[in-house]
């Protein structure tokens, strides 16, 4: 099996959410065998910013769903969206 690169856009619950703390919480919540390779903050609108995350994991059945559930379960996360996915 190979590896999968997943790019996510994570929207916080509020414009007051500390994105650095949110990123750290997400990093700590990632399932075993996944690695946060990159994080970037991008403006959306009206002061709202989103975290764009690049996560690498082994290509296995159900792994992407578990990863998305782990990110969505972090306090302060409003929504998680897959922006891009590909084999490495």
Order of alpha helices (4+ residues) and beta strands (2+ residues): beta-alpha-beta-beta-alpha-beta
